[in-house]
Amino acid sequence: MTKTNDPDSSTVNLSDSEGEANSRRGFLKIGAGVLTTGAAGVLTPLSAVADDFSRSDADSSVRKQRGPNRRSIEAHSIRESAADQHLSYTSGLGTQLDNDDEQRYADEHYYASFTKTLPSNEYGEVVPEAFEALQTAMRTGERADFDAIELDQDAARTLANPQGAFRYEVAGLDSHATRMPPSHSFRSAELAGEMGEVYWQALTRDVPFSQYDNHSLLWDAVYDLNVFSVTPGVGGSVDSSTIFRGETPGDLVGPYISQFLWQPFSFGPIDVVQQYEAGLAGVDFMTDGSNWLNVQRGGAPGELLSFGPKRYINDNRALSEYVHRDVLYQAYLNAALIILGYGGNAIDSGNPYFNGSTDNQGAFTSLGGPFVIDLVSTAGNLALSGAWFQKWRVHRLLRPEAYAGRVHFEIESTRDYELHRDILNSAALSKLYDQQGTYFLPLAYTEGSPTHPSYPAGHATVAGSCVTVLKAFFKEDFVIPNAVVSDDYGSQLLDYYASDLTVGGELNKLANNIAIGRDAAGVHYRQDGVQGLAVGEQQAIALLQDKSRTLHEAGFDGFTLTKFDGRRINIKDGQVTLV
């Protein structure tokens, strides 16, 4: 029998020339030479036992000098050291605080809290006992308490995995060790400003990003948002070049959309052109009381979402649909494949296979392509654990669609809520009323938001975590070749020359495109994204600490990256230092 197994190929060729393939002996040979038959048919190992460093150490005296189980003990020690480090960090943390709105509005149907799918009255206000059952389950974690949570009698949807808030992690930072500020309170000027931004994002959903400088609707949005007591965005004010943009280094440079959502790439044998389906212009959902209330109660949507031809992401309508159907870490996997395609000069200089310290070997399972792809996927789901803890066990913040319901019923003089005057005086509301005859938020999705709380955004925590590991692996100041920008219609990509775009800047922009794209769809506030990125970054840094302990390469200089707050750090042997 002959066997060909090229590590660069997925093909394994076997021939049965000796007639052994189906025999027990043939099976043992096919098992990569791990076992063979010795004298009297006794099985003996050919490769090194699990606790040896080297296959060539046949002399048992060498093994005895090393001690029994040395490799296992060292592997255990690495894990133990990482766990001890995380325990020490967690022990020094203060209490994770909430904004106290649940207690403040306990006698008013918990109207500032997330209650979607639970039984409610005609104003979408929860039946208090139903919400208190959810509170109890999130406090105790007991099966019986979860079973006691009552959904609305018309609910076709269920709560989105609240028990996920309790799961543990064996790598990186435990979900309950993440920390973030309390959500803005319902009555605050901050949340009013962010709700104003969400209203304007809905109103301008079909304005091409390339037309932001000269479109009258954008000018109206800029003027109105700058009147708010607290204007959401960079620096406390906005203009046509900063409106709806992110707040991290690189966000304000170049086109609104990251290169990693536009540039083509290869997914193995598949060539990918980044044109995607988008909803039809001018078609929004949940703008009348009947559909709004049905969705709040978890009912099956009564409206239909239709799509136009595929196009490049050129406006918030297209971006909203991308972040509607993306697969967890899809955008960051794509980004990794795009940057890997730039070649070795785009790899971080701390990587020994690309900084000249190792020239007779190549990177692969360690510090190579498979390594970074695995990091991205691991970081993604790890980040969701932190998001779910914060969403379900701490903040339980209502979604923008529910906030808009409070606005509608307040203005219609049927209910009295503690809304900040800024949102009630926003020019966005009169424009909405002229269009639809209500003050409900026009959603990009028929089902509205997911059935889990708003703060922080799951998309944003995944973005923060995945982008952090990508910045650790790639060279942040590498200038992206062949930069592009979409035309007004999303029909073609044009060359972009106005400024240099770097890997680090465009990765930050990618994270914010995904996070703020969810705001543009109407399902999140800005704070959900800004603080979600920070939570994801916390968990990614801890994951990189653990990974840095496992690497064997002597020339590895650690993972170096720029945090979202602009500080540079290095992560090596489990330790984080400022650069």
N, C-alpha and C positions, 0 to 999 in steps of 0.2 A: 504494500500500500504506500502511496506517496501522498504528501499533504503540502499544500501551498497556502501560507497564511501571511499575506502582505499587510503589515500594520497600517499602511496608507490606503488599503483597499477594504471594502466590506465583503469581498468575495473570498470564500474558502472552498478550494477544490479538493475533493477526495476521490481516489480511485481504489477499486476493490481487486487489484491485480493479484493479491495473495489470498483472496477469499476470506479475509479476517474481519471485514467491517462489521459483520453481524455476530461475531463470536465474543465471548467474555474477554479473551485476551485482546482482541481487536478494540473492544470498548475501552480497555485500560490504556492502550497505546494512544487512542484518539484523545484521551483525557490529558493532553499536553505533556505527557511524560512524567506526570506526578508520581505514578506508581508503576512498578513492573514486577515480574515474578522472579524470585531468587531461588536459592537451593531449597529443594523439597517443597517448592511452591509457596514459600513464605513471601509475603509482600514487603518490599523494602523501599524507603524513600530515595529518590534520585536528587530532587531539589532540596534546598535548605529547609530545615524545619522552621516553624513560624517564629521562633525566638532567636534565630541566627541572623546576623547581618549579611553574611556572605555564603554563597553556595560552595565556595572552594575550601571552606574550613572543615575538611574531613577528619582532622585530628580531634578526637573527643576531648583531649586535654585542653585544647584552646577553648572549647565550649565551657569546660568546667571553670577555667580562669575567668571567663566572662560571667559566670554564675547562671543558675537556672532561670528561665523565664525573663531574661534581661529585656528583650524587645517588648514583651507584654507589660513589664513593669514600667518601662519608659513611656509606652503609649498611655498607660493608666496615669502616669505622673503628669503628662501633658494635659490630659483632660482634667485631672484634679486641680492643676495649677490654674487652668482657665476658669474652672468652676469657682475656685477660691477667690479669684480676682473679681468675678462678677458678684459673688456674695459680699465681698468687702465693699464694692461700689454700691450695691443695693442697700446695705446696712446703713450707709451714710445719707440716704435720700430722705427728704422730708415727705410729708403726706401729699398725695395728689389731690388738689382741691377742685371743687366744682363751683359754679356761679351762684348757687343757692336758690335758683329759680324754682326748683321743685317744691321746696319748703314754702317759698313766698306765695306760690299760686296753688297750693294744695287744696284750698277751699274754693278754687275757681276752675275746677276741671283740669288742672295741670296744663293750662293752655300754652305754656312756653316749652313744653316737652314733646318729644317724639312719641306719637301714639298711633301711627298708621297701622291699619288692619284691625285695631281694637274697636270694640263697640263704641259708638259715639252718637251724639244728638244731631239735630239738623244743621248745627253750625260747625260740625266736625270736632266738637269738644268731647273728649273721652269720658266714658262712664268711669268715675273715680275708682271703683272697686276693681275694675279690669286693669287699670294702670298700676294700682297698688299690688296686684298679684304679680305683675311683671317686676316691680321693684323688689318684692320678696324673693323671687327666683334669682334675680341678679345679685342679691345679697347672700343667699345661702348656697346656691348652686345645686340644690337638691332636686332629684328627678321628680318627686311628687309636686314640688313647687312649680317646676316647668310645666308639668302636666295640667296644673290648675290655671294656667294662663288661658283666658277666653278670647277667641277671635270674634269679630263681628259676624252675625249670621249670614251676611252676604259676601263674606270674604272668599275670594278665589285664590288669594296669595297668602303665604305664611310669613312669619317673622324670619328674617335672614340670619339664621345660625347664631342666636345669642349665646348658646353654650360654647361657641368658639372662643368667647372671651376668657374661658377658664383653662384652655389648653396650655401645656408646658412646652418649652423649647430646650433642646439639649445642645444647641449651638447658638452663639450670640447672646443677646440680651433678652431676658425673660420679659414677656409682655407687660407685666405689672411693675417692671422697673423703668418703663418709659415715663417721661415727665413732660408736661406741657402746661401753659397757662390755662386758667379756667376760660371757658367760652365767654364771649361778650354776653352780657345779660340781655334779656328780651327788651328791656326798657332803655337800653344804652344808645347813645349817639353813634357809637362804633357799629353796632349791628344795623342800625337804621341806615347808615352810610353804605354798608355792604349790601343791604337789601336794595337800596337805590341803584347800586351798580348792577345787581342781578336783573332788575327791571330794565335798565338801559341795554344790557347785553341781549335781552330778549327782543327789545324793540329794534336793535341794529343787527339782528342775527344774519340778515341777508346782504349786509353792506360788505363788499370786498375789502380785505385788509389793505390792499393797495390804494383804496380810495379814502382812507381815514383822514387824510390831510384836507380834502376838499368836498366832503359830503356834509350837507346841512344837518342831517340827523345826528352825525357825530359831534358837530358843533353844539347842538342842543344838549347832548349828553355831557360834554365837557363843561358847559356853562352851569348846568344843573348840579352836577356832582361837586363842583367847586363851591357851591352855595351851602352844602351840607356842613354841619359843625365839624365833622370828622370825615375828610375825603379819603376814600380807599385808594391805595396805590403808593407810589414812590414819592416821598418827600412832602406829603400832605396836600398836594395839588396835582391836577392832571392837565395835559394838553393832548392834541391829536396824536402826538408821537409816543405818549406814555399810557394813554387810557387802555385799560384792560390788560396791561402787561404785568409780568412778574416782577419780583423785587430782589432777585439774586444777580451776582456779577454775570454780565453777558446778555441779560434779558433785553436791554435797551439798544443793543448793537445789531444793526442789520434788519432784515425782514421780520415780521411778526412771528412767522412759523419757523421752527428749527429745520436746519438742513436734513436732519435725520427723519423728518416726516415727508421729505420731498425726494431725496436722492434715490436713484435705483440701486438695487443690490441683488446678490445671488443667494438664494436659500438652497444650498446644495446644488442640485441640477436645475432648479427653478429660477428663472430670471424674473424679478419682481419689479413692476412699475407701480409706483405708489399713487394710484388713482383709486378712489373709493366711492361707494354709493353715499348719497346724501339725501336728506328729506327735501321735499318740494318747497320752493321759496314761498313764503307767506302762509304756510300751513302749520299752525300751532295747535296745542291741545289743552284741555282742562280750563277753558276760558269762560265756561258757564257754570252755574251753581250745581246743576244735576251731575254733570261729568266730574266736576271737582269733588263733590261729596262721595260719589261712588268710588273714586280712586282712593280717597282718604280712608274709606272703610275696607279697602283691599279688594274691591270688586274687579271683575274682568273689565278691561278698558272697552268702552263703547265706541271708540273712534279708531280709524285706520291710518297707519303710517305708510305713505307711498314714497317711492324713490325715483329720482331722475337718473340720467346717465352717470357713469362713474367719472370722477374728476379729481384733480389735485386739490388739496385742502386750500381754499382761497377765501373762506369766510367762516363765521362761527356756526353757520348751519352745517357745513361740511365737517368742521372740527367736532361739533356736538355729536354727530353720528359716528365719527371715528371712535370717540371715547364711550360710545354706547355699546359697541360691539367688539372692542379690542379684547384680547385674551391676556389678562393679568399683566405679564411682563413683555408683551409683544413688542411694544415700541422700543424697549431697551435691548431686547434680543436683536431686533433689526439694526439698532444703532451699533451694537457690537460687531455685527457682520459688516456693516458699512465701514467702520473704522479699521477693522482687520484688513479690509480690502485696500486701505491706504498704504499698507506695507509696514515694515519694521520701524521706520522712522516715527511712526505714530504711537509706538509702545513706550511706556514710561521708562526713563533712564535708570530707575532702580532695579530693573529686571536684568539679571546677569546674562541672559541669552541675547540681549539687545544692546548692552552697554559696553561690549568688548571684553568683559572679564571671562567669558566662556565662549570659545570659538570653535570647539570640536564637537559640539552637541547642539541640538535644537530643542526648543520648548515644545511641550505637548501636554501631557497630563498634569505636569507641574509648570505653572506660569506660562502656559500656551493657550491656544484657542479653546480646547475643551475645559480648561481651568476657568477662564473668564465666563464662558457660556454657563457653566454650572453655578458660578457665583451669582450671576444675574437671576437665575431661576430660584436659587436658594434664598437670595435676598428678598425676592418678591413676596413669597408666602410668609417668610419671617416677619416682614413689615405688617402684613395683615393681622398678625397676632396682636401687635401693639395697638393697631387701629381698633380692633374689636374690643380689647380691654377698655380703652378710653371711651369708645362709643357707648357700649352697653353697660358697663359697670360704674361709669363716672358721670358723663355729661348728658347723654340722652337729649340732645338738642333737637328741636323741631326743624323740619326741612323748610326751605324758602317757599315752597308751594303752600305749606300750612301757615307760615307767616303772612303770605299774601291773602289767605282766607281771613285772617284776623283783620288785615287792612280793609278788605272789602266790607265785612260786616260792621266794622267800626264806622266807616264813612256812610254806610247805608242806615246808620243810626239804630241798628238792631242790637248791637252788643257794645260793651265798654271794656277796652283792653288798655294796658299800660304801654301804649305805643309812643315812641318818641315823635315829637312834632315834626322833625325833619322829614321823616318818610311820608307823613300825611300832607306835607306841603310840597312834595316833589312834583316837578313838571312832568315826570314820567307818567304819573297817574292820570292826568287829564288826557294825555296822548292815548293811553290804553283805553280809557273810557270812550273816547271818540271812535276807536277801532272796534271795540267788542262789547261796549255797554256794561262792563264790569271792571273790577280792580284785581281780579284773579291774575296770577302770573302765567303768561303764555309759555307752556312747556314744549320742549322739542320732542318729548317722548309721550306716547299715548298713556303709558302706565305711570308717568311721573317719576318720582324718585324711587330708588330701591327701598326695601322694607327693613332698613336699619337706620339708626340715628345719623345726624349730619356731621357731627364734629368728633374727630377729624375725618377728612375724606380718605376712603380706602385707596382710591386712585392716587392720591397725593402721597400717602405713606409708601406705597409701592414705588412711586416715582422717586421719592427721596432716597429710598434704600438702594434701588437699582442704579440710579445715576451716581450715587456715592461709590459703589464698587467699580463702576466704569471709569470714574475719574481716578480711582486708585490704580487702575491697570494701564490706562492710556495716558499719553502726554498731553496735558491740558493746553499747552501753548502751541500745539501743532496747528498750523493754518490749514483749513480745509480746502482741498483743491476743487476746482470746477463748481464753485458755489452757484446756486440757482435761486430764482424767485418765480412764483406762479403769476401768470397774467390775471387780469380781472375776472376771467370766467372759469379759471381752473382747467382750461383746455390744453395748456402747454407750459413748459418751464422755460424761462428766459435766463440768460447768463446774468450773474450778479457781480458787480465790480466795485461798488461804492465803498466797501470797507472790508478789512480782513476779518474772517470769521474763524474762531478757534474751536477746537474740540471741547475744551472746558466750557466756554461760553455757550456753545450750541447744545451741550448736554444739560446745562442749567435751564436753557430756554425750552428744551424738550420737556423737562420735568414740569415747568410752569405751563406750557401749552396743554399738557394732559390735565393738570390740576385745574387751571382756569377754564379749560374747555368744558369741564363739568359744571362750572358756574354758568357758562354761556348756555348750557342746555337747560338751566333752571333748577338744578338739583343740589347745588352747594353754594355757600358763601365764600368770600375770599379767605377769611380766617381758617376755614377748613383745609384749604390748600397750603397756606403759608405755614401753619403749625403742623399739618400733616407731613410736609417735607421734612421738618425738623425731627419728628418722631421716627420717620423712616431712616433718616441719617443716623440717629442714635443707635438704632439696631444694626445698621450696616457697619458702623465703626466697630461695634463689639464683635460682629462676625469676622471682620478683617483682623481684629486682635487675635481671635482664635485661629484663623487661617495662618497668620504670620508665625505662630508657634510650630507649625507642622512642616515647614519647608526646610529642605536639606541643603539647598544651594548656598555655598559659602559667599558667593558674590552678590547675594540678595541684599539690597540696601533698604529694604522696607517698602511699604506702600506710602506714597506721598500724595496728598490731595488737598484741594481747597474746599473748605466747608461752605455752606450756603451763606454764612455770615462773613465770608471773605478771609477767614483765618486759615493759614496753611498748617497742616499737621503731618507728622510721620508716624507710621505704625510699624513697629518691629519687635519681634520676640514678645508680643503681647502688650507692649507698652506704647502709649500715645504721648508724643512730645510735640510742642509747637516748633515750627520751622522759622 
